[in-house]
Amino acid sequence: MRSRQTAVLALSGVLALSACSPAAPAAPPPPMHPAPGANSAGDPYFPEDGNGGYDALDYHVDVSYDPPSGRLDGDTTVSAKATQDLSRFGFDLRGLDVAGVEIDGKPAKYSREKNKLIVTPAEPLRSGSTFRTRVRYSGVPAKTPHDGGSENGWARSEDGGAYLVGEPHSASFWYPVNETPRDKATFTLTAHVPTGWTVLSNGREQGTSAKDGKTTTTWADPNPVASYLTTIAIDKFTVQRSTLPDGTPVVSGYAPGAEARQATGDRLPEVISFLESKFGKYPQSAAGGIYLDEDIHFSLETQTRPTYAKWAEILTMVHENAHQWFGDSVSLNSWADICLNECLASYAQWLWGEREGQNLDDRYRAAVEITKGSTDFWGQKLVDMGPEHLFQGAYDKGILAVHALRRELGEAAFDKVLHEWVGQHRNGNATWADFEKLVSHVAGRDLSGFLNDWFHGTKLPSDADLYPGPLRP
């Protein structure tokens, strides 16, 4: 046993020795080996998206918008951490003209390569260091070409307002970004618009002020956001504010012409409460909706505040808010795993129907009978379907697959999978392989055959997998 007195004497000796001995010289930092960051995040479906060499931590986007001309003036600061010694790195940025770039207050060189902004710091950045890149830019983002499909990009409404929805691309139409869901970051928007116009975005309102004919509004989401889920909407909105029972702020805006949809929007607390009963506590910092009077062909689960097309109704609200768990809080790592988002959010619509008295087993059997002879329907893979088929299958075959999985697992295990999936990966990224591993773990048996049949297969599943448990006719 070491006594207290011995310990004191020993410590005294150490202190005395330290006082008499010269301090050791600080070790020199290791030599740097700077190299350019990769010009891709590595997703094979979209090999030109994203960048390497750094981890984005936070975006502070500051924009001014002029409705008559559609001009945007931007001043964005990206905080990031270098993951290698960097000689240069890139952001995704489409169309807009760049006026200047600074890194930690020092001017940096920059150039444009297709949809990339390439930044060269005055001195290389050391791996592990954090740095802030400020980019000033301007232009008319509505004129930037987009690929169509689910990439709506920046669009103008008839009255001069603007809105933004797009998957997988949207953020790069209006600010410099590492445009990949693999690199989520916190997000703040400060927007300046003429008095009479309103700006809606992600997260919580931080304040609004008016001066010299301009209104300035700041929004901030403290949870990390995948870039395609960030948004801005500018219009003469009718805005409604309330809170969920736990105090979570709810802000919804209705564009001119969309005011009649307030009755649907008012049901949001009911929808969230129902989804919480199925998936666990609401995982976002705020809630609400952006209701457009636009006939776009999709609505989007923009984080905390989904953006709705003019045709959206209660089932759309259920779907987009289910995404706040599946896709927003737990984000995919590769676009090949889009079923993690869309299959589960689509099944939430069936769960809502069950709440209203629908017999889902009967509905399932009827859907199987109708589609049995359709090679187009059953030939669609739900996982790794190829970029040209990215959004095919998940909304119809995907619903049947999830219902069959529910019956294969049983109620208790299915409920556990949904809750644990969100609990394990909240505010992060996950893969389809992670999901399959969880399913088999919760089931207590290897379900790879069932999962391959339904999610990787291109034909009608085997009879045993098509009609598990009580589904057998």
Wavefront OBJ file of the C-alpha trace (Angstrom):
o trace
v 0.000 0.000 0.000
v 1.187 3.441 -0.929
v 0.727 5.911 1.963
v -0.433 9.489 1.593
v 2.905 10.720 2.973
v 4.848 8.689 0.421
v 2.679 10.076 -2.349
v 3.301 13.660 -1.169
v 7.051 13.115 -0.971
v 7.095 11.534 -4.391
v 5.118 14.411 -5.839
v 7.454 16.908 -4.162
v 10.403 15.193 -5.782
v 8.795 15.372 -9.162
v 8.046 19.052 -8.745
v 11.562 19.742 -7.600
v 13.019 17.834 -10.517
v 10.761 19.737 -12.892
v 11.847 23.067 -11.485
v 15.557 22.225 -11.948
v 15.279 20.653 -15.379
v 15.050 22.646 -18.627
v 11.769 22.289 -20.528
v 11.916 19.888 -23.418
v 11.679 21.655 -26.791
v 8.306 21.349 -28.523
v 8.283 18.687 -31.194
v 8.130 20.164 -34.681
v 4.909 19.483 -36.575
v 5.107 16.567 -38.992
v 5.923 17.448 -42.577
v 2.930 18.166 -44.793
v 2.172 16.311 -47.987
v -0.486 18.517 -49.566
v -2.558 17.191 -52.440
v -5.809 18.266 -54.123
v -9.034 17.032 -52.574
v -10.962 14.559 -54.709
v -13.446 16.077 -57.146
v -16.095 13.500 -56.201
v -17.676 12.168 -53.031
v -17.439 8.696 -54.532
v -21.080 7.780 -55.141
v -21.044 5.769 -58.409
v -24.588 6.870 -59.275
v -23.521 10.528 -59.374
v -19.734 10.487 -59.797
v -19.491 14.239 -60.415
v -21.251 15.133 -57.157
v -19.468 16.155 -54.010
v -15.837 16.656 -53.131
v -13.150 15.094 -50.974
v -10.424 16.332 -48.664
v -12.673 17.982 -46.088
v -15.716 17.450 -43.907
v -18.243 20.299 -44.032
v -19.327 21.272 -40.519
v -21.593 24.278 -41.027
v -23.014 26.494 -43.755
v -23.971 30.109 -43.128
v -25.702 31.304 -46.268
v -26.424 35.036 -46.565
v -28.451 36.063 -49.626
v -30.282 39.085 -50.986
v -33.028 38.504 -53.531
v -34.699 40.969 -55.895
v -38.109 39.628 -57.019
v -38.556 41.819 -60.140
v -35.232 40.766 -61.709
v -34.769 37.368 -60.037
v -31.211 38.367 -59.081
v -29.539 36.695 -56.123
v -26.502 38.124 -54.306
v -24.857 35.621 -52.014
v -22.212 35.640 -49.304
v -21.740 32.113 -47.927
v -19.275 30.921 -45.301
v -18.518 27.208 -45.094
v -16.835 25.899 -41.950
v -14.996 22.638 -42.566
v -12.341 20.292 -41.241
v -9.535 19.108 -43.502
v -9.342 15.312 -43.751
v -5.976 15.421 -45.534
v -3.225 17.926 -46.190
v -4.964 20.077 -48.799
v -3.365 21.990 -51.625
v -6.790 22.804 -53.077
v -10.408 21.681 -52.779
v -13.761 22.118 -54.456
v -17.378 23.052 -53.912
v -20.359 22.299 -56.114
v -21.767 25.539 -57.541
v -23.883 25.918 -60.661
v -24.147 28.923 -62.921
v -23.556 31.809 -60.529
v -20.701 34.297 -60.944
v -18.096 34.331 -58.178
v -16.665 37.695 -57.086
v -14.182 36.549 -54.471
v -13.085 33.776 -52.117
v -11.373 34.004 -48.731
v -10.073 31.352 -46.360
v -9.866 32.454 -42.732
v -9.935 36.064 -43.890
v -7.136 35.706 -46.467
v -7.784 35.942 -50.230
v -7.680 32.605 -52.037
v -7.374 31.788 -55.703
v -10.315 30.138 -57.423
v -11.406 28.793 -60.771
v -14.468 27.135 -62.308
v -14.589 23.612 -63.752
v -18.075 22.580 -64.981
v -20.257 22.695 -61.851
v -17.284 23.014 -59.524
v -15.717 25.976 -57.767
v -12.047 25.071 -57.223
v -10.383 26.917 -54.336
v -6.622 27.161 -53.798
v -5.611 28.533 -50.371
v -2.628 30.877 -50.039
v -0.948 28.151 -47.967
v -1.788 24.441 -47.794
v -4.250 23.381 -45.129
v -3.067 20.812 -42.609
v -5.049 17.622 -42.072
v -7.232 17.948 -38.984
v -7.356 21.743 -39.092
v -10.652 23.609 -39.256
v -11.027 26.475 -41.700
v -13.683 28.886 -42.921
v -14.196 29.596 -46.607
v -16.150 32.678 -47.591
v -17.538 32.916 -51.129
v -19.224 36.004 -52.608
v -21.294 35.443 -55.728
v -24.312 36.641 -57.717
v -26.555 35.860 -60.655
v -30.039 34.775 -61.693
v -30.246 31.181 -60.452
v -33.543 30.506 -62.268
v -31.572 30.680 -65.537
v -29.201 27.885 -64.510
v -29.977 24.748 -66.554
v -31.133 21.661 -64.684
v -31.575 18.041 -65.625
v -35.353 17.834 -65.206
v -36.948 14.901 -63.429
v -36.681 15.453 -59.689
v -34.116 18.205 -60.112
v -36.381 21.228 -60.235
v -33.598 23.582 -59.206
v -34.306 27.238 -58.446
v -37.637 28.340 -59.897
v -39.624 31.572 -59.939
v -43.315 31.873 -59.194
v -45.564 34.047 -61.344
v -45.513 36.939 -58.875
v -41.687 37.041 -58.793
v -41.171 34.881 -55.739
v -38.843 31.915 -55.723
v -38.735 28.371 -54.433
v -36.263 25.524 -54.500
v -36.814 21.783 -54.617
v -34.621 19.108 -56.102
v -33.289 15.624 -55.455
v -30.426 14.803 -55.669
v -29.414 18.337 -56.709
v -30.721 21.609 -55.344
v -28.254 23.343 -53.008
v -25.611 24.018 -55.674
v -28.119 26.212 -57.539
v -27.846 28.888 -54.852
v -24.791 28.397 -52.644
v -21.365 26.663 -52.729
v -21.728 23.233 -51.144
v -20.342 19.742 -50.833
v -23.378 18.340 -52.611
v -23.576 14.825 -51.283
v -25.756 13.375 -48.511
v -22.578 11.778 -47.155
v -21.460 15.145 -45.784
v -24.267 16.523 -43.617
v -23.726 19.836 -41.829
v -25.639 22.369 -39.762
v -27.283 25.140 -41.747
v -28.121 28.808 -41.197
v -29.768 31.158 -43.683
v -29.926 34.925 -43.429
v -32.028 36.383 -46.235
v -32.748 39.976 -47.261
v -35.848 40.728 -49.352
v -37.985 43.823 -50.058
v -40.557 44.694 -47.419
v -43.780 42.747 -47.993
v -42.012 39.533 -48.954
v -41.411 36.597 -46.600
v -38.614 34.018 -46.523
v -39.106 30.476 -45.239
v -36.324 27.956 -44.721
v -35.164 25.105 -42.486
v -35.122 24.945 -38.713
v -36.119 27.615 -36.236
v -36.712 31.327 -36.744
v -33.888 33.324 -35.222
v -35.388 36.756 -35.777
v -36.702 39.228 -38.342
v -35.909 42.921 -38.725
v -36.874 45.673 -41.164
v -34.777 48.619 -42.318
v -34.648 50.867 -45.380
v -37.318 48.938 -47.240
v -35.681 45.573 -46.619
v -36.708 42.685 -44.373
v -33.993 40.437 -42.976
v -34.841 36.986 -41.612
v -32.578 34.312 -40.155
v -33.343 30.596 -39.916
v -31.094 27.977 -38.326
v -31.203 24.210 -37.992
v -28.908 22.848 -35.261
v -29.251 19.304 -36.629
v -27.034 18.286 -39.546
v -28.806 18.476 -42.901
v -28.129 16.701 -46.192
v -27.644 19.445 -48.782
v -30.622 18.542 -50.999
v -32.867 18.982 -47.952
v -31.902 22.633 -47.408
v -34.318 25.117 -48.923
v -35.454 28.675 -49.397
v -38.901 29.924 -50.389
v -39.660 33.602 -51.055
v -43.211 34.845 -51.521
v -45.989 36.857 -49.910
v -46.842 33.974 -47.630
v -49.637 33.743 -45.125
v -47.710 32.416 -42.132
v -49.144 30.425 -39.241
v -47.216 29.693 -36.063
v -47.938 27.254 -33.250
v -46.151 24.587 -31.220
v -46.316 20.832 -30.787
v -47.265 19.582 -27.290
v -43.560 19.332 -26.347
v -42.901 22.957 -27.377
v -41.367 22.248 -30.794
v -42.123 25.315 -32.961
v -44.401 24.834 -35.962
v -44.207 27.384 -38.780
v -46.167 26.929 -42.007
v -46.432 29.318 -44.933
v -49.110 29.394 -47.632
v -48.237 31.093 -50.906
v -50.879 33.249 -52.621
v -53.416 30.812 -54.075
v -52.609 28.086 -51.535
v -54.467 29.534 -48.574
v -57.281 26.961 -48.880
v -54.806 24.262 -47.882
v -54.604 25.579 -44.329
v -57.169 23.016 -43.238
v -54.755 20.282 -44.287
v -51.793 22.056 -42.738
v -53.633 22.379 -39.444
v -53.570 18.568 -39.152
v -49.767 18.474 -38.898
v -49.671 17.956 -35.087
v -52.078 15.036 -35.539
v -49.844 13.561 -38.253
v -46.645 13.953 -36.235
v -48.261 12.445 -33.143
v -49.324 9.425 -35.186
v -45.866 9.012 -36.738
v -44.270 9.269 -33.287
v -46.423 6.327 -32.194
v -44.886 4.284 -35.015
v -41.280 5.511 -35.241
v -40.395 7.190 -31.956
v -40.013 10.808 -30.879
v -40.024 13.425 -33.631
v -36.324 13.872 -34.439
v -36.221 17.442 -35.769
v -35.761 20.871 -34.219
v -38.921 22.344 -35.750
v -41.896 21.445 -37.917
v -44.207 23.014 -40.458
v -44.661 23.208 -44.188
v -44.145 25.376 -47.269
v -47.333 25.254 -49.331
v -46.806 26.411 -52.914
v -49.377 27.165 -55.587
v -47.137 25.448 -58.138
v -48.015 22.454 -60.289
v -44.650 20.747 -59.884
v -44.783 16.956 -60.086
v -43.357 16.180 -56.649
v -43.298 17.454 -53.102
v -40.059 17.231 -51.112
v -39.146 16.442 -47.518
v -37.042 19.577 -46.979
v -35.814 19.169 -43.425
v -38.205 20.363 -40.694
v -40.453 22.067 -43.263
v -41.517 19.988 -46.281
v -42.287 21.798 -49.519
v -45.640 20.883 -51.073
v -46.897 21.141 -54.647
v -50.411 22.535 -55.175
v -51.921 19.043 -55.484
v -50.569 17.752 -52.156
v -53.073 16.450 -49.605
v -53.057 14.619 -46.268
v -51.286 11.469 -47.513
v -48.557 13.645 -49.015
v -48.149 15.297 -45.626
v -47.879 11.877 -43.981
v -45.250 10.779 -46.519
v -43.083 13.898 -46.328
v -43.162 14.008 -42.540
v -42.289 10.314 -42.297
v -39.158 11.354 -44.151
v -38.192 13.508 -41.173
v -37.236 10.162 -39.624
v -36.349 8.194 -42.783
v -34.141 10.231 -45.099
v -33.698 13.405 -43.067
v -32.620 12.288 -39.597
v -31.242 8.991 -40.918
v -29.814 9.793 -44.339
v -28.662 7.394 -47.000
v -24.961 7.012 -47.669
v -25.390 6.041 -51.325
v -28.217 6.829 -53.719
v -28.459 3.136 -54.553
v -30.108 2.776 -51.130
v -32.986 5.192 -51.841
v -35.423 2.534 -50.549
v -34.273 3.442 -47.034
v -36.006 6.771 -47.650
v -38.850 6.109 -50.027
v -39.984 2.565 -49.211
v -40.370 3.402 -45.534
v -41.950 6.834 -46.035
v -44.363 5.370 -48.584
v -45.374 2.624 -46.171
v -46.268 5.332 -43.652
v -49.173 6.161 -45.977
v -50.470 2.606 -45.561
v -50.053 2.890 -41.805
v -52.203 6.025 -41.932
v -54.797 4.111 -43.944
v -54.754 1.357 -41.326
v -55.412 4.023 -38.698
v -58.516 4.979 -40.675
v -59.793 1.414 -40.719
v -58.274 -0.117 -43.840
v -57.388 -3.827 -43.751
v -53.807 -3.768 -45.040
v -53.617 -7.529 -45.570
v -56.604 -7.378 -47.916
v -55.135 -4.345 -49.649
v -51.831 -6.182 -50.059
v -53.403 -9.320 -51.526
v -55.456 -7.257 -53.969
v -52.327 -5.383 -55.132
v -50.432 -8.651 -55.636
v -53.257 -10.124 -57.703
v -53.462 -7.036 -59.904
v -49.713 -6.941 -60.580
v -48.817 -10.636 -60.705
v -48.395 -10.681 -64.468
v -46.516 -7.387 -64.710
v -42.814 -7.810 -65.429
v -42.493 -4.009 -65.312
v -43.755 -3.967 -61.726
v -41.883 -6.971 -60.340
v -38.791 -6.399 -62.483
v -37.920 -3.221 -60.595
v -35.131 -3.667 -58.077
v -35.600 -1.799 -54.831
v -31.906 -1.715 -53.943
v -29.118 -0.821 -56.393
v -31.633 -0.258 -59.161
v -29.288 1.913 -61.247
v -29.352 5.722 -61.494
v -31.748 5.675 -64.434
v -34.347 3.866 -62.279
v -33.666 5.720 -59.045
v -37.236 6.668 -58.144
v -38.996 3.691 -59.722
v -40.449 0.916 -57.625
v -40.078 2.388 -54.160
v -43.523 3.998 -54.152
v -45.484 0.866 -55.111
v -43.482 -2.365 -54.990
v -41.628 -0.874 -52.012
v -44.841 -0.573 -50.018
v -45.664 -4.243 -50.634
v -42.120 -5.244 -49.677
v -42.298 -3.412 -46.352
v -45.713 -4.884 -45.566
v -44.424 -8.386 -46.339
v -41.424 -7.677 -44.085
v -43.794 -6.602 -41.321
v -45.697 -9.892 -41.555
v -42.452 -11.905 -41.775
v -41.123 -10.274 -38.601
v -44.325 -9.967 -36.615
v -45.623 -6.785 -34.997
v -43.237 -6.554 -32.049
v -40.082 -7.140 -34.098
v -41.199 -4.823 -36.914
v -41.874 -2.071 -34.396
v -38.456 -2.654 -32.839
v -36.716 -2.411 -36.226
v -38.291 0.965 -36.998
v -37.471 2.423 -33.587
v -33.934 1.048 -33.382
v -33.096 2.113 -36.932
v -33.733 5.747 -36.090
v -32.222 5.471 -32.629
v -28.961 3.966 -33.875
v -28.409 6.353 -36.793
v -30.072 9.600 -35.737
v -28.490 12.675 -37.395
v -26.175 10.418 -39.381
v -25.938 8.194 -42.435
v -26.621 4.511 -42.922
v -26.619 1.872 -45.636
v -28.985 -0.812 -46.849
v -26.504 -3.394 -45.535
v -26.913 -1.801 -42.094
v -30.679 -2.170 -42.383
v -30.502 -5.830 -43.410
v -28.155 -6.532 -40.511
v -30.577 -4.928 -38.058
v -33.553 -6.833 -39.486
v -31.849 -10.211 -39.115
v -30.575 -9.306 -35.643
v -34.023 -8.333 -34.396
v -35.601 -11.370 -36.060
v -33.063 -13.655 -34.427
v -32.534 -15.499 -37.701
v -30.965 -14.973 -41.106
v -33.481 -13.200 -43.339
v -31.116 -12.654 -46.278
v -33.156 -14.967 -48.509
v -36.368 -13.044 -47.868
v -34.628 -9.692 -48.268
v -32.905 -10.742 -51.499
v -36.183 -12.029 -52.909
v -38.015 -8.766 -52.261
v -35.454 -5.964 -52.388
v -32.765 -7.249 -54.750
v -34.902 -9.499 -56.937
v -36.384 -8.771 -60.347
v -39.280 -11.214 -60.382
v -42.291 -12.185 -58.302
v -41.005 -13.407 -54.908
v -41.298 -17.067 -54.028
v -44.652 -18.115 -52.636
v -43.293 -18.398 -49.091
v -41.875 -14.863 -49.218
v -44.862 -13.414 -51.058
v -47.336 -14.632 -48.430
v -45.554 -14.794 -45.058
v -47.531 -15.370 -41.877
v -51.148 -14.196 -42.019
v -50.840 -12.989 -45.617
v -51.420 -16.462 -47.047
v -54.790 -16.372 -48.854
l 1 2 3 4 5 6 7 8 9 10 11 12 13 14 15 16 17 18 19 20 21 22 23 24 25 26 27 28 29 30 31 32 33 34 35 36 37 38 39 40 41 42 43 44 45 46 47 48 49 50 51 52 53 54 55 56 57 58 59 60 61 62 63 64 65 66 67 68 69 70 71 72 73 74 75 76 77 78 79 80 81 82 83 84 85 86 87 88 89 90 91 92 93 94 95 96 97 98 99 100 101 102 103 104 105 106 107 108 109 110 111 112 113 114 115 116 117 118 119 120 121 122 123 124 125 126 127 128 129 130 131 132 133 134 135 136 137 138 139 140 141 142 143 144 145 146 147 148 149 150 151 152 153 154 155 156 157 158 159 160 161 162 163 164 165 166 167 168 169 170 171 172 173 174 175 176 177 178 179 180 181 182 183 184 185 186 187 188 189 190 191 192 193 194 195 196 197 198 199 200 201 202 203 204 205 206 207 208 209 210 211 212 213 214 215 216 217 218 219 220 221 222 223 224 225 226 227 228 229 230 231 232 233 234 235 236 237 238 239 240 241 242 243 244 245 246 247 248 249 250 251 252 253 254 255 256 257 258 259 260 261 262 263 264 265 266 267 268 269 270 271 272 273 274 275 276 277 278 279 280 281 282 283 284 285 286 287 288 289 290 291 292 293 294 295 296 297 298 299 300 301 302 303 304 305 306 307 308 309 310 311 312 313 314 315 316 317 318 319 320 321 322 323 324 325 326 327 328 329 330 331 332 333 334 335 336 337 338 339 340 341 342 343 344 345 346 347 348 349 350 351 352 353 354 355 356 357 358 359 360 361 362 363 364 365 366 367 368 369 370 371 372 373 374 375 376 377 378 379 380 381 382 383 384 385 386 387 388 389 390 391 392 393 394 395 396 397 398 399 400 401 402 403 404 405 406 407 408 409 410 411 412 413 414 415 416 417 418 419 420 421 422 423 424 425 426 427 428 429 430 431 432 433 434 435 436 437 438 439 440 441 442 443 444 445 446 447 448 449 450 451 452 453 454 455 456 457 458 459 460 461 462 463 464 465 466 467 468 469 470 471 472 473
